[in-house]
Protein backbone atom coordinates (compact mmCIF):
# COMPACT_ATOMS: atom_id res chain seq x y z
CA UNK A 1 0.00 0.00 0.00
CA UNK A 2 1.44 3.38 -1.04
CA UNK A 3 1.97 6.05 1.63
CA UNK A 4 0.58 8.95 -0.50
CA UNK A 5 -3.18 9.16 -0.81
CA UNK A 6 -5.17 9.92 -3.96
CA UNK A 7 -8.06 12.41 -4.26
CA UNK A 8 -11.50 10.86 -3.69
CA UNK A 9 -12.82 11.66 -7.15
CA UNK A 10 -14.34 9.79 -10.09
CA UNK A 11 -10.98 10.20 -11.91
CA UNK A 12 -9.28 8.07 -9.25
CA UNK A 13 -11.96 5.38 -9.63
CA UNK A 14 -11.51 5.49 -13.42
CA UNK A 15 -7.72 5.20 -12.95
CA UNK A 16 -8.24 2.04 -10.90
CA UNK A 17 -10.56 0.59 -13.57
CA UNK A 18 -7.95 1.26 -16.27
CA UNK A 19 -5.11 -0.34 -14.27
CA UNK A 20 -3.21 -3.07 -16.13
CA UNK A 21 -3.18 -5.57 -13.25
CA UNK A 22 -5.57 -6.27 -10.35
CA UNK A 23 -2.75 -5.58 -7.85
CA UNK A 24 -2.23 -2.09 -9.31
CA UNK A 25 -6.00 -1.39 -9.16
CA UNK A 26 -6.13 -2.59 -5.53
CA UNK A 27 -3.22 -0.29 -4.62
CA UNK A 28 -4.96 2.72 -6.23
CA UNK A 29 -8.23 2.03 -4.39
CA UNK A 30 -6.42 1.70 -1.04
CA UNK A 31 -4.83 5.13 -1.66
CA UNK A 32 -8.28 6.60 -2.39
CA UNK A 33 -9.55 5.27 0.95
CA UNK A 34 -6.57 6.91 2.74
CA UNK A 35 -7.82 10.34 1.70
CA UNK A 36 -8.80 12.20 4.90
CA UNK A 37 -11.59 14.20 3.24
CA UNK A 38 -15.07 13.64 4.69
CA UNK A 39 -17.15 15.76 2.34
CA UNK A 40 -20.39 14.17 1.02
CA UNK A 41 -18.87 13.70 -2.48
CA UNK A 42 -15.68 12.18 -1.05
CA UNK A 43 -17.71 9.75 1.12
CA UNK A 44 -19.75 8.70 -1.92
CA UNK A 45 -16.58 8.07 -3.97
CA UNK A 46 -15.06 6.10 -1.08
CA UNK A 47 -18.17 3.90 -0.91
CA UNK A 48 -17.70 3.13 -4.61
CA UNK A 49 -13.99 2.46 -4.00
CA UNK A 50 -14.84 0.01 -1.17
CA UNK A 51 -17.27 -1.89 -3.44
CA UNK A 52 -14.68 -2.12 -6.25
CA UNK A 53 -11.87 -3.04 -3.86
CA UNK A 54 -13.97 -5.78 -2.25
CA UNK A 55 -14.79 -7.26 -5.68
CA UNK A 56 -11.11 -7.24 -6.72
CA UNK A 57 -9.92 -8.85 -3.48
CA UNK A 58 -12.59 -11.55 -3.91
CA UNK A 59 -11.50 -12.21 -7.50
CA UNK A 60 -7.90 -12.52 -6.30
CA UNK A 61 -8.99 -14.87 -3.44
CA UNK A 62 -7.41 -12.56 -0.83
CA UNK A 63 -9.77 -13.40 2.02
CA UNK A 64 -7.45 -12.23 4.83
CA UNK A 65 -7.14 -8.80 3.19
CA UNK A 66 -10.94 -8.55 3.05
CA UNK A 67 -11.01 -9.26 6.78
CA UNK A 68 -8.33 -6.58 7.41
CA UNK A 69 -10.24 -4.13 5.19
CA UNK A 70 -13.35 -4.52 7.37
CA UNK A 71 -11.29 -3.62 10.47
CA UNK A 72 -9.57 -0.65 8.73
CA UNK A 73 -12.93 0.80 7.65
CA UNK A 74 -14.35 1.15 11.16
CA UNK A 75 -13.42 4.88 11.49
CA UNK A 76 -15.04 5.46 8.08
CA UNK A 77 -18.27 3.76 9.25
CA UNK A 78 -18.66 6.48 11.91
CA UNK A 79 -19.00 9.05 9.11
CA UNK A 80 -21.74 7.37 7.06
CA UNK A 81 -25.35 6.34 7.89
CA UNK A 82 -25.89 3.04 9.72
CA UNK A 83 -27.89 1.59 6.80
CA UNK A 84 -24.95 2.12 4.41
CA UNK A 85 -22.56 0.65 6.98
CA UNK A 86 -24.73 -2.46 7.24
CA UNK A 87 -24.80 -2.81 3.44
CA UNK A 88 -20.98 -2.51 3.16
CA UNK A 89 -20.26 -4.90 6.06
CA UNK A 90 -22.68 -7.56 4.80
CA UNK A 91 -21.31 -7.13 1.26
CA UNK A 92 -17.72 -7.79 2.42
CA UNK A 93 -18.82 -10.83 4.48
CA UNK A 94 -20.65 -12.17 1.38
CA UNK A 95 -17.51 -11.60 -0.73
CA UNK A 96 -15.42 -13.64 1.75
CA UNK A 97 -18.08 -16.39 1.52
CA UNK A 98 -17.56 -16.58 -2.27
CA UNK A 99 -13.90 -17.52 -1.77
CA UNK A 100 -13.59 -21.35 -1.44
CA UNK A 101 -12.24 -22.91 1.78
CA UNK A 102 -12.90 -19.91 4.03
CA UNK A 103 -15.59 -21.29 6.37
CA UNK A 104 -13.42 -20.94 9.52
CA UNK A 105 -12.38 -17.43 8.48
CA UNK A 106 -16.03 -16.46 7.89
CA UNK A 107 -17.01 -17.70 11.38
CA UNK A 108 -14.21 -15.75 13.11
CA UNK A 109 -14.98 -12.67 10.95
CA UNK A 110 -18.68 -12.78 11.88
CA UNK A 111 -17.79 -13.14 15.58
CA UNK A 112 -15.52 -10.06 15.33
CA UNK A 113 -18.27 -8.06 13.63
CA UNK A 114 -20.82 -9.15 16.27
CA UNK A 115 -18.48 -7.93 19.06
CA UNK A 116 -17.98 -4.61 17.23
CA UNK A 117 -21.74 -4.12 16.66
CA UNK A 118 -22.39 -4.82 20.36
CA UNK A 119 -19.88 -2.12 21.31
CA UNK A 120 -21.28 0.33 18.74
CA UNK A 121 -24.94 -0.57 19.57
CA UNK A 122 -25.76 -1.35 15.94
CA UNK A 123 -28.68 -3.72 16.63
CA UNK A 124 -29.99 -4.02 13.04
CA UNK A 125 -26.59 -5.11 11.66
CA UNK A 126 -25.77 -7.35 14.66
CA UNK A 127 -28.97 -9.38 14.30
CA UNK A 128 -28.31 -10.07 10.61
CA UNK A 129 -24.64 -10.97 11.17
CA UNK A 130 -25.67 -13.30 14.04
CA UNK A 131 -28.15 -15.02 11.69
CA UNK A 132 -25.33 -15.40 9.14
CA UNK A 133 -23.03 -16.76 11.88
CA UNK A 134 -25.67 -19.34 12.91
CA UNK A 135 -25.94 -20.49 9.25
CA UNK A 136 -22.13 -20.85 9.06
CA UNK A 137 -22.03 -22.82 12.34
CA UNK A 138 -24.71 -25.16 10.97
CA UNK A 139 -22.66 -25.74 7.78
CA UNK A 140 -19.67 -26.45 10.03
CA UNK A 141 -21.83 -29.01 11.95
CA UNK A 142 -21.58 -27.00 15.20
CA UNK A 143 -25.31 -27.48 15.75
CA UNK A 144 -25.57 -26.84 19.49
CA UNK A 145 -23.69 -23.52 19.33
CA UNK A 146 -25.88 -22.46 16.39
CA UNK A 147 -29.08 -23.35 18.30
CA UNK A 148 -27.93 -21.45 21.40
CA UNK A 149 -27.24 -18.38 19.25
CA UNK A 150 -30.61 -18.62 17.48
CA UNK A 151 -32.69 -19.15 20.64
CA UNK A 152 -31.69 -15.73 22.02
CA UNK A 153 -31.91 -14.06 18.61
CA UNK A 154 -35.46 -15.31 17.94
CA UNK A 155 -36.78 -13.81 21.22
CA UNK A 156 -35.13 -10.49 20.44
CA UNK A 157 -36.41 -10.32 16.83
CA UNK A 158 -39.95 -11.31 17.90
CA UNK A 159 -40.01 -8.38 20.34
CA UNK A 160 -38.98 -6.04 17.52
CA UNK A 161 -41.49 -7.73 15.15
CA UNK A 162 -39.00 -7.79 12.25
CA UNK A 163 -41.00 -10.27 10.14
CA UNK A 164 -38.51 -10.62 7.24
CA UNK A 165 -35.59 -11.47 9.53
CA UNK A 166 -37.90 -13.71 11.59
CA UNK A 167 -38.69 -15.76 8.46
CA UNK A 168 -34.94 -16.26 7.86
CA UNK A 169 -34.25 -17.27 11.47
CA UNK A 170 -37.24 -19.65 11.78
CA UNK A 171 -36.28 -21.31 8.50
CA UNK A 172 -32.68 -21.68 9.66
CA UNK A 173 -33.87 -23.13 12.98
CA UNK A 174 -36.01 -25.66 11.05
CA UNK A 175 -32.92 -26.74 9.07
CA UNK A 176 -30.91 -27.06 12.30
CA UNK A 177 -33.52 -29.26 14.00
CA UNK A 178 -33.78 -31.36 10.84
CA UNK A 179 -29.98 -31.87 10.88
CA UNK A 180 -30.35 -33.03 14.50
CA UNK A 181 -33.17 -35.43 13.41
CA UNK A 182 -35.71 -33.59 15.57
CA UNK A 183 -38.61 -33.61 13.09
CA UNK A 184 -41.39 -32.25 15.38
CA UNK A 185 -39.33 -29.13 16.21
CA UNK A 186 -38.23 -28.78 12.56
CA UNK A 187 -41.90 -28.76 11.49
CA UNK A 188 -42.84 -26.30 14.25
CA UNK A 189 -40.10 -23.87 13.19
CA UNK A 190 -41.14 -24.18 9.53
CA UNK A 191 -44.77 -23.45 10.48
CA UNK A 192 -43.56 -20.34 12.36
CA UNK A 193 -41.60 -19.25 9.26
CA UNK A 194 -44.69 -19.72 7.06
CA UNK A 195 -46.87 -17.76 9.52
CA UNK A 196 -44.41 -14.84 9.50
CA UNK A 197 -44.09 -15.05 5.69
CA UNK A 198 -47.88 -14.85 5.23
CA UNK A 199 -47.94 -11.44 6.95
CA UNK A 200 -45.42 -9.77 4.60
CA UNK A 201 -44.11 -9.82 1.04
CA UNK A 202 -41.43 -12.51 0.83
CA UNK A 203 -38.88 -12.37 -2.01
CA UNK A 204 -39.26 -15.30 -4.50
CA UNK A 205 -35.87 -16.77 -3.52
CA UNK A 206 -36.89 -16.93 0.14
CA UNK A 207 -40.30 -18.42 -0.77
CA UNK A 208 -38.42 -21.04 -2.79
CA UNK A 209 -36.33 -21.80 0.32
CA UNK A 210 -39.47 -22.30 2.41
CA UNK A 211 -41.01 -24.62 -0.22
CA UNK A 212 -37.75 -26.58 -0.51
CA UNK A 213 -37.59 -27.13 3.26
CA UNK A 214 -41.31 -28.12 3.29
CA UNK A 215 -40.62 -30.71 0.59
CA UNK A 216 -37.65 -32.12 2.50
CA UNK A 217 -39.72 -32.55 5.70
CA UNK A 218 -42.66 -34.18 3.87
CA UNK A 219 -40.24 -36.55 2.07
CA UNK A 220 -38.78 -37.50 5.47
CA UNK A 221 -42.29 -38.51 6.55
CA UNK A 222 -42.65 -40.64 3.37
CA UNK A 223 -45.34 -38.30 2.00
CA UNK A 224 -43.64 -38.14 -1.38
CA UNK A 225 -46.64 -36.81 -3.35
CA UNK A 226 -46.93 -33.71 -1.17
CA UNK A 227 -43.13 -33.37 -1.14
CA UNK A 228 -43.12 -33.44 -4.96
CA UNK A 229 -45.59 -30.53 -5.05
CA UNK A 230 -43.38 -28.42 -2.76
CA UNK A 231 -40.22 -29.29 -4.71
CA UNK A 232 -42.01 -28.30 -7.91
CA UNK A 233 -42.97 -24.91 -6.40
CA UNK A 234 -39.36 -24.39 -5.24
CA UNK A 235 -38.06 -25.38 -8.69
CA UNK A 236 -40.33 -22.86 -10.42
CA UNK A 237 -39.20 -20.07 -8.08
CA UNK A 238 -35.47 -20.85 -8.47
CA UNK A 239 -35.77 -21.49 -12.22
CA UNK A 240 -37.35 -18.05 -12.76
CA UNK A 241 -34.45 -16.46 -10.84
CA UNK A 242 -31.84 -18.68 -12.59
CA UNK A 243 -30.75 -19.74 -9.10
CA UNK A 244 -28.34 -22.74 -8.98
CA UNK A 245 -30.59 -24.36 -6.33
CA UNK A 246 -33.12 -25.08 -9.11
CA UNK A 247 -31.17 -28.20 -10.11
CA UNK A 248 -31.41 -29.58 -6.56
CA UNK A 249 -35.17 -28.94 -6.44
CA UNK A 250 -35.50 -30.81 -9.75
CA UNK A 251 -33.30 -33.61 -8.44
CA UNK A 252 -35.53 -34.05 -5.37
CA UNK A 253 -38.62 -34.01 -7.61
CA UNK A 254 -37.14 -36.97 -9.49
CA UNK A 255 -36.32 -38.69 -6.19
CA UNK A 256 -40.00 -38.42 -5.15
CA UNK A 257 -41.10 -39.95 -8.47
CA UNK A 258 -38.72 -42.88 -7.94
CA UNK A 259 -39.84 -43.40 -4.33
CA UNK A 260 -43.52 -43.70 -5.36
CA UNK A 261 -42.58 -46.26 -8.08
CA UNK A 262 -43.15 -43.82 -10.95
CA UNK A 263 -39.61 -44.11 -12.30
CA UNK A 264 -40.94 -44.09 -15.86
CA UNK A 265 -41.84 -40.38 -15.43
CA UNK A 266 -38.21 -39.43 -14.73
CA UNK A 267 -37.06 -39.49 -18.36
CA UNK A 268 -40.06 -37.34 -19.37
CA UNK A 269 -39.28 -34.69 -16.72
CA UNK A 270 -35.60 -34.56 -17.68
CA UNK A 271 -36.40 -34.21 -21.39
CA UNK A 272 -38.96 -31.42 -20.76
CA UNK A 273 -38.12 -27.83 -21.70
CA UNK A 274 -37.33 -26.89 -18.09
CA UNK A 275 -35.40 -30.10 -17.41
CA UNK A 276 -33.09 -29.79 -20.43
CA UNK A 277 -31.61 -26.59 -18.98
CA UNK A 278 -30.18 -28.54 -16.05
CA UNK A 279 -28.87 -31.68 -17.75
CA UNK A 280 -25.70 -32.73 -15.93
CA UNK A 281 -24.30 -35.14 -13.30
CA UNK A 282 -27.11 -34.44 -10.78
CA UNK A 283 -29.89 -35.46 -13.19
CA UNK A 284 -27.79 -38.25 -14.74
CA UNK A 285 -27.45 -39.76 -11.25
CA UNK A 286 -31.23 -39.76 -10.71
CA UNK A 287 -31.81 -41.17 -14.21
CA UNK A 288 -29.42 -44.05 -13.44
CA UNK A 289 -31.27 -44.78 -10.17
CA UNK A 290 -34.63 -44.57 -11.98
CA UNK A 291 -33.42 -47.06 -14.62
CA UNK A 292 -32.25 -49.46 -11.91
CA UNK A 293 -35.60 -49.10 -10.12
CA UNK A 294 -37.62 -49.65 -13.32
CA UNK A 295 -35.63 -52.80 -14.15
CA UNK A 296 -35.68 -53.92 -10.49
CA UNK A 297 -31.94 -54.40 -10.82
CA UNK A 298 -29.90 -54.27 -7.65
CA UNK A 299 -26.67 -54.49 -9.64
CA UNK A 300 -27.56 -51.40 -11.71
CA UNK A 301 -28.45 -49.60 -8.49
CA UNK A 302 -25.04 -50.38 -6.97
CA UNK A 303 -23.32 -49.27 -10.20
CA UNK A 304 -25.26 -45.97 -10.03
CA UNK A 305 -24.16 -45.50 -6.40
CA UNK A 306 -20.54 -46.11 -7.36
CA UNK A 307 -20.54 -43.95 -10.51
CA UNK A 308 -22.43 -41.03 -8.94
CA UNK A 309 -21.17 -41.16 -5.36
CA UNK A 310 -20.87 -37.36 -5.04
CA UNK A 311 -24.43 -36.78 -6.31
CA UNK A 312 -26.11 -39.61 -4.34
CA UNK A 313 -24.29 -40.67 -1.18
CA UNK A 314 -22.76 -37.25 -0.43
CA UNK A 315 -26.08 -35.44 -0.82
CA UNK A 316 -27.55 -35.59 2.73
CA UNK A 317 -31.17 -35.41 1.52
CA UNK A 318 -30.87 -38.14 -1.15
CA UNK A 319 -28.68 -40.26 1.12
CA UNK A 320 -31.46 -40.39 3.77
CA UNK A 321 -33.73 -42.14 1.29
CA UNK A 322 -31.12 -44.43 -0.32
CA UNK A 323 -31.38 -47.18 2.31
CA UNK A 324 -35.18 -47.23 1.94
CA UNK A 325 -34.81 -47.31 -1.85
CA UNK A 326 -32.20 -50.08 -1.59
CA UNK A 327 -34.55 -52.18 0.57
CA UNK A 328 -37.39 -51.63 -1.92
CA UNK A 329 -35.19 -52.72 -4.83
CA UNK A 330 -33.89 -55.72 -2.91
CA UNK A 331 -37.47 -56.83 -2.10
CA UNK A 332 -38.58 -56.35 -5.72
CA UNK A 333 -35.53 -58.26 -6.95
CA UNK A 334 -36.12 -61.14 -4.55
CA UNK A 335 -39.83 -61.30 -5.50
CA UNK A 336 -38.85 -61.44 -9.18
CA UNK A 337 -36.35 -64.26 -8.57
CA UNK A 338 -38.65 -66.46 -6.46
CA UNK A 339 -41.70 -66.01 -8.75
CA UNK A 340 -41.10 -69.23 -10.80
CA UNK A 341 -40.37 -71.44 -7.77
CA UNK A 342 -42.41 -73.30 -5.18
CA UNK A 343 -39.22 -74.54 -3.43
CA UNK A 344 -35.72 -73.13 -4.00
CA UNK A 345 -32.35 -73.21 -2.26
CA UNK A 346 -31.42 -69.95 -0.53
CA UNK A 347 -27.83 -70.36 -1.81
CA UNK A 348 -29.17 -70.37 -5.39
CA UNK A 349 -31.10 -67.10 -4.81
CA UNK A 350 -27.98 -65.55 -3.24
CA UNK A 351 -25.95 -66.60 -6.27
CA UNK A 352 -28.49 -65.10 -8.69
CA UNK A 353 -28.72 -61.80 -6.79
CA UNK A 354 -24.94 -61.73 -6.07
CA UNK A 355 -25.28 -61.15 -2.33
CA UNK A 356 -24.11 -63.16 0.76
CA UNK A 357 -26.38 -66.07 1.78
CA UNK A 358 -26.76 -64.76 5.36
CA UNK A 359 -27.92 -61.36 4.06
CA UNK A 360 -30.45 -62.93 1.67
CA UNK A 361 -31.80 -65.34 4.34
CA UNK A 362 -32.29 -62.46 6.80
CA UNK A 363 -34.13 -60.37 4.19
CA UNK A 364 -36.38 -63.29 3.15
CA UNK A 365 -37.39 -63.96 6.76
CA UNK A 366 -38.20 -60.25 7.20
CA UNK A 367 -40.32 -60.27 4.02
CA UNK A 368 -42.26 -63.34 5.24
CA UNK A 369 -42.95 -61.66 8.58
CA UNK A 370 -44.04 -58.47 6.77
CA UNK A 371 -46.38 -60.66 4.61
CA UNK A 372 -44.72 -59.55 1.38
CA UNK A 373 -45.24 -63.13 0.20
CA UNK A 374 -46.53 -66.41 1.70
CA UNK A 375 -43.81 -68.91 2.53
CA UNK A 376 -41.46 -70.39 5.12
CA UNK A 377 -37.73 -70.99 5.51
CA UNK A 378 -36.55 -74.60 5.85
CA UNK A 379 -33.25 -73.78 7.55
CA UNK A 380 -32.36 -77.45 8.03
CA UNK A 381 -32.18 -77.95 4.25
CA UNK A 382 -31.32 -74.32 3.45
CA UNK A 383 -34.46 -73.90 1.34
CA UNK A 384 -37.25 -71.39 0.87
CA UNK A 385 -40.73 -72.89 0.46
CA UNK A 386 -43.23 -70.61 -1.27
CA UNK A 387 -46.95 -71.19 -0.74
CA UNK A 388 -49.56 -70.60 -3.40
CA UNK A 389 -51.85 -67.65 -2.79
CA UNK A 390 -55.02 -69.29 -1.52
CA UNK A 391 -58.26 -67.48 -2.19
CA UNK A 392 -60.46 -67.26 0.87
CA UNK A 393 -63.69 -69.19 0.42
CA UNK A 394 -66.67 -66.97 1.28
CA UNK A 395 -68.61 -69.93 2.74
CA UNK A 396 -66.43 -70.19 5.87
CA UNK A 397 -67.02 -66.67 7.24
CA UNK A 398 -70.76 -67.03 6.42
CA UNK A 399 -70.89 -70.37 8.30
CA UNK A 400 -69.12 -68.88 11.34
CA UNK A 401 -71.57 -65.96 11.35
CA UNK A 402 -74.55 -68.37 11.17
CA UNK A 403 -73.22 -70.48 14.07
CA UNK A 404 -72.66 -67.30 16.10
CA UNK A 405 -76.26 -66.18 15.46
CA UNK A 406 -77.62 -69.64 16.40
CA UNK A 407 -75.67 -69.42 19.67
CA UNK A 408 -77.30 -66.04 20.42
CA UNK A 409 -80.79 -67.48 19.70
CA UNK A 410 -80.16 -70.49 22.00
CA UNK A 411 -78.94 -68.16 24.78
CA UNK A 412 -82.02 -65.96 24.36
CA UNK A 413 -84.36 -69.03 24.53
CA UNK A 414 -82.58 -70.28 27.63
CA UNK A 415 -83.09 -66.88 29.39
CA UNK A 416 -86.83 -66.91 28.44
CA UNK A 417 -87.37 -70.52 29.63
CA UNK A 418 -85.62 -69.69 32.93
CA UNK A 419 -88.07 -66.79 33.46
CA UNK A 420 -91.14 -69.02 32.67
CA UNK A 421 -89.92 -71.75 35.06
CA UNK A 422 -89.41 -69.18 37.81
N, C-alpha and C positions, 0 to 999 in steps of 0.2 A: 504494500500500500504506500503510495507516494505521500510525502509530508505536506506538499502544497495542495491547497484545495482549489476546486474549480467553481465558477459562478453557477448558481442554481437557476439555469435558464434552459429554454428548449434547445438552444445551440449545443449545450453540453450533452443533453440526451441524444441529439442527432449524431454528435461526435462518437458517442458510445455505440450507437447502432451501426455506424460506418466503420468501426474498428475491424482490423483484419483478423484478429484472433479473439476467442472468448475471454482469455486472460487479460488482454488489453482493455476490452470493454468493461470487465469487472473492475479493473483498476480505476478507470475513468469514473464509474458510478460510485465507487467508494469515495473518491475525491469530491464528487458533488455532494455527498452526504456529510462531508467534513465542513462544508460551508456553514459559518456560524449564523447566517442571516435567518431571521424568523418572520419575514414578511409573508402575507398570505400567498403571494405568487411563488415565493421560494419554497414554502411548505408544500404547495401543490406539485411543484417540480420534484421535490424530494420524495413525495409519495409515489410519483411515476418512476423515479430512480430505484426506489425500494422494490417495486413490482418487477421491473426489468432485471435488477440484480438477483432477486430471488429466483426468477426463471432461469437465468444463466447458471447460477450455482447448482440448481437442480439438474440442468442438462449436463453439467460437468461432474455430477455425482459427488459434490462437495458438501456432504451432510453436516460435518462438524462446523464448517464455515457458516452455514445457515443458522446453526444453533448459536454461534458467537454473534452473528448479525442481530439476532433477536435480543441478546443481552445489551449490545452496543446501542440499540435504538431506544432503550428505555427513557433517556432524557428527552428524545424527540417526541415520544408518546405523550409527555406532559404538555406539549404545545398544540396538540391536535385534539379534536373531539373524541370522546370515548368510543363512539360507534365506528369511526375510522380506525382507531387503534385495534378494536376487536377484529375488524376485517383484515388488517395487515397481519396481526398475530396468527389468526386462523389460517390465512393464506400461506404463511411461512411453514406452519405445522403441516399443512396439506402437501406442500412441496417436499418436505422431508419424507413424508409418507410415500411419495412417488419414487423415491430412491430405494432400490432393492436392498434387503438385508439390514434395515435400520430399525427394526422393531424395538430393540432395547434402548436405542438412542431416542426414539419417539416417546417411550414411556418416561425416561428421565427428563426429557425436554418438557413434556406436559406437566410433570411434577414441579419443575422449576417455575413454569408459568403460573401454576395454581398457587404456589407460595407467594409469587410476586403480586398476583391479583388479590390475594388475601390482604397483603400489606397495603396495597393501593385502594382497597375497597371497591374493586371493579366486579360487582356481583354478576352482571350479565355475561361478561367474558368468562369468569371463573366457572359458572355453571356449564357452559358449553365445552370448555376445555376438560372439565371433570367427566362429562359424558363421553368425550373423545378418549380420555384416559381409561375409562371403564371398558370401552370397546377394544382398546389395545390390550388391556389385561386379559380380556376374554380370549382374544386371538392367541395370547401367550399362555393360555390354559391356567391362568392364576384366577380361578373362578371365585374363590372365597373373598379375596381382596376386592375384586370387581363388585361383588354383591354388597359388601360392606360400604363401599363408596356410593353405590346406587341407592341403598336404603335411606341414607341421610339426604341425598340429593333429591329423591322423589318427594319427601316430606316438604322440603324447602320450595321446590317448584310448584307443588300443589297449593301451598299458601299464597304464592305469587300469581297462581292461575295462568301460567304461561303454557297454553295448550299445545303449541307446536313443539316446544322442547319436551313437554310431557309425553307426547306421542313417541318421540325418539327414545326417551328413557324407558318407557313401558315396553316398547318393542325390544330394546336391548336386554331388559330384564327377562323377557319371555325367552329370548335366545339363550341367555345364561342358564335359566332353569332347565331348558331343554337339554343343554350340554351336560347338566348334572343329573339328567334322567328324571327330573321332577315334573311330570306331565301336568298334574293338576295346577301347580303354581304357574307353569308356562302358559297354560290356557287362560288362567285368571289374569295374568299380565297382558296377554294379547287382547282379551276382552276390554281391559282398561284402556289399552291403546286405541282400539276401535271406537270406544265411547268418546274419548277425547277428540279423535279424528272426525267424528260425526258432527262435532260442534263448530268446526272451523274448515277453511279450505286447506286441503292437504295437497302438496305438489305431487304430480303423477308418479315420480320416482319413489316417493315415500309410500304412496298407496300401493305401488307394486311390491315394495318390501313387506307391507302388512299382508297382502294376498299370498306372497311367497311363504311367509312364516305360517299363515293359516293352512296352506296346502301341506306343509311339512308336518304340522301337528295332526291333521286329519289322516295323512298317510301312516303316521306312527300308530294310529288307532285302527288301522286296516280299513278305513273308510276311503278307499281309493277313488271312487266315483266323485265324491265331494272334493277330494284333494285335487283331482284332475281339473275340476272347474276353477278352483283357486289358482292353480298353476297356469291355466289358460289366461285368466285375467292378468296375472303378473307378467306373463309373456307378452300380452298385447301392450301393456304399459311400457315395458322395457324396450320392446321392438319399436314402438313409436318414437322413443327417445334415443334409439340406437345405442342402448346401454349394453355393455358386455354380459350383464347378468341374464339377458334374454335367452342365451344359449343354455344356461342352467335350468331356467324355467321350462324350456322345451324338452330338455333331457329328463326332467322329473315328470313331465306329461307322458313321455314315452314309457317311463318306469311304471306309472300307474296303469297304462294300457296293458303292459306285460303282466302285472300283478293280478289283473282281473281276467287273465287268459284271453285277451284280445290282441295278441301279438301280431296278427295279420294286419291290423290298422297302422302299425308302426311305419311300414314302408310308405304308405299313403301320406302320412303326416310329414315324413322327411321329404318326400317328393313334391309337397305342396309349395305354393309360391313363397310363403313365409319360411317354410322349412329349408328351402334351397339356399337361403341367405346364410345359413349357419352350418352348412355341411362341413364336417371336420372330425377330428378324433372323438369328441364327446358324443356325437350322434352315431358315428361308426360303431362305437362301443355298445350303445343301446341296440343298434340294428343286429349286431352279432349275438347279443343276449336274446333278442326277440326271435332270431332264426333258430337258436338252440332250443328255446322254449316251444316254438311251433313244431319242431321235429322231435321234441321230447328227448333230446340227445344230451346226456350228461357230459359226454366227451367234448362236444362243441361248446358247452357252457364253460368247462374248465379251460379250453383253448382261449375263449373270449376273456376269461379272468386273467390268463397269463399275458395275452397280447395287449390288453387294455387295462393293465394294473393301475396306472395313474388315474384313469377316468372312472374306474369301478371301485376298487378296494380302497383307494386313497380319498375318495369322495365320501365324507362322513354320512351324508344322507342316503346315498345309494348303498353304501356298505351295510347300513342298518337292515336293509331289506334283502341283502344277498343270501343270508343264511336261510331265510324263509323261502326265497325263490329256489335255492339249492334243494331244500327239502321237498318242495313241490315237484321239481324236475325229477328228483330221485324216485318219488312215489309214482309219478307218471311213467317213468322208465321201467320200474319194477312191474307195474300193472301191465305194461305192454309186453314184457318178457314172459310173464306167467300166464297170459291169456290163453295160449294153445294147450296148456298142461292141466292135468287133474292131479298129477303127482310128479314132482321134480326135485332133483338133488340141489341143495342150497349151494354147494360148490360149483355146480354148473351155471347157476344164475350169477354167482360172483364172477365167474370166468367171462360170461357174456357182457356183464356191466363193467368189468375191469376194476373191481373194488375188493377189499379184503373180505373173507368169508364172515368173520366176526361182525364187521360193520353191516353187512347185508342181512345177517341173521337178526341182529338187533332191530334193524329198520323194519323187517318183515313182521316181527313180533309186535312192534309198536303199531303197524298198520292194521294188524288183526284186532288188537285191542281197541283201536279207533274205528273199527268196523268199515275200513276202506274196502275190504273184501272178506268173504267167508272162507275160513280155512284154519289149519292148525299146523304146528311145527312138530315133526317126529324127530326129536333131537337124538334119539338112540341110533336111528339110521341116517341122520343128517338130511332129512327130506322135508319138503313143504307139501302138504296135502291141501288141495283146493276143493272146496265144496261147490256143487252146482247151486245157483240161486233158486231156491224153492219158493214158488208162489204160494202165498197163504190161501188156504181154502176157506171161502166165506162161510161154509156150513158149521165150522167149529165154533167161531164166536157166537153164531146164532143159537147153536145148541146150548152153549154155556149160559147165554142170556135166558133161554127158555127154562133151563133147570133152576136158575136163580129165581125166576118169577114163580115157578111151582113151589119152591121152598117158602117164598113169602106168603103164598096162598095157604099152604099147610099150616104155617105159623098163625096166620089170621084165624083159620078154622079152629085151631087148638084153643086160642084165646076165647073165642065165642063159646065153644063147648064147655070150657071151664066156668064161664059166667052162668050158663044154663044149669049146670050141675050144682052150682052154689045156690 
